[in-house]
Amino acid sequence: MGDIEDLPVLPAGAYTLRRWETGDLHVVREASADPLIPLITTVPAVYDHAAGRAFVERQWGRPATGHYPFVIARTADCRAVGNAGLRVISADRASVGYWVAPSARGAGAAGAGLRAITDWGLRELGIARLELYVEPWNTGSLRTAESAGYVREGLLRDWQRVGGELKDMVMYAALRRPR
């Protein structure tokens, strides 16, 4: 496990993945207003400066527990537009996830972030299997997973609590040694 200062900067085309900074509060504020992001992440559901800052500072301690949160930032101006994260489950398996603020959707940030964190997890960390879970109705995220090389493995019924309710999830995986 590492320290937040150990997080690399990952190139991702028109985007860069980097550590969270206090200057990224604008994207936390926008994500807080989204009806879904706070339900499936630790983004505060009600934003104020203290809650936003607490969210960012929480990200700094997460690598010590095997969670690696990266800001997805536009390379051109370094402005944060979302998050891509990897959570180590075992030496051979990790889970990945991502979100993009509503104002930045449709510009390729999610796919760029997912491809970069997938490459880092498989090649640099040497993890054999990366898993990704997507709600079946989320067609944009289903397309993002598939465009990043993830293979759909099946539907997991009542797999995850979202907003207090058990939800089905489509399971995707990327393998270090594709079959």
N, C-alpha and C positions, 0 to 999 in steps of 0.2 A: 504494500500500500504506500501511497505517496503523500506528498504535500502539494498544496495548490500551486506553489512556485515551480513545482516539477512538471506541471502541465505543459506540453509542447504547444506551439502555435502550428496549426494544421492548415496548409493551403487547400482551398476548395474552389478553384476557379475564380469567379467574381466575388467570392466570399472567403472569409478566413474564420477558422475556429480558434478561439483564445479563451483565457480565463475571464471570469466575471470581474467587473470593476464597478466602483460606486457611480461612475459616469453612465452606467447602463440602466439607471432607474427609469428612464423614459419607456423602455421596452417592458419593464416589470409593470409599470402603470397601465400600459396598453393591454398587456396580457391579463391583468386583473379584471379588466372590463369585459373580456371575452366570456361568453357564457359557458365554455367548455374547459379552457385551459386550467382554471383553478380547481376543477373537479378531478383532474387526473394528474396534477402536479402539486408542488408545494408553493406555487405562486399564490400570494394572498388573494382571497376572494374580494376583500375590501381594501383598496389601496389608500395608504397614507405614507408619508415620507419614512416614518419609523418602520412600518411593515415592509416597505420596499427595501430599505437598507438592511433589515434583518434577513430578508430573503437572500440578498447578495452576499452578506457576510456568512450565511449558512453554507453557501456554495464553496466558500474557501476551506471549510473543514471537511467537506465530503470526501476528497481523495483518501483521507486517512481511513475511511470505512469502505473503500472499494467502489465508490461512486465518483465518476469523472464528468462533471458538468462543464460544458463549453458554451460560450456565447457564439452564435452565428452572427458575424459582422460583415457588412459590405466592405470589400477590400478598398474600394475607391475612397471612402470617407471614414472608415472604421466604425460606422454607426451600427449598433446592435439591432438585429431584427428578429432574433429568436434564440433557441437553445437546442443543443444536441448533447445527449448524455449517454454514458455507458456505465452499467452497474455489473461488476464482477460477481458472479454467483458461485463459481468454482474455478479451478485452474483451467478447466476446459470449456466453460460456458459463461456467457454474459448476456444481459438484456440491454437493448438500445431503445432510445426514444427521442422524440424531437417535437418542438412546437415552433410556430412562426406567428408573430404578431399579425393581426388582421390587415394592417396597412401595407405589409410586405408580402402578402401571399400572392402566388401566381407568377413570381419572378425567379423561381428556381432555388430559393434559399433552402428549403427543406431537403430537396434532393441533393444539393451540393453538400449540405451538412451531414446528411446520412451517409453519402459515399465516403466522405473524409473520415468520419468516425468509424465506419466499417473497416476501411483500409487500415487505420491505426490499430483497431482492436485485433484484427486478424494477423496483420504483419508485425507490428511493433510489440504488441502485448503477447502475441502468439496464442491467442484464444482460438480454440477449434470451432466453436459454434456460437454465433450471435443470434439471439432471438428478438423478434419484434412483434408486438401485439397491436392490432388495429380493429376498431369497431367496424362491423360489416357495412354499415351505412356510409362510412367515411371514404367515399370513392377517391377523393384527392389523395388521401394518405395511402390507400391501396395502390394507386398508380405510382406514387413516390417510392414505395417499398419495391415494387416490381422493376421500376426503372433503375433502382440502385443495385439490382442483381439479387434481391431476396426472392426465395422460392416459397410459394404458399404451401403450407403443410396440412392445414385443416382448420375446422371451426371448433373452438373450445367453448362449450356451452356453460353459461353462468360462471365465467372464469374470473372476472375482476369486478370489484365494487367501484362504481362510478356514481358520484352523487348519492351515495347510500343505497344504490340498487345494484344487484348482480347483473352484469352485462356479458353477452357473448363477445368473444374476440376471435379474429382470424389470426392464426399463428403463421408467421413467416420466419425463415431462417437463412442465414448466410454461413457457409462453411469454409474453413481454411482450405480444405481439399474438396472442392466440388465433386459431386458424383455424376 
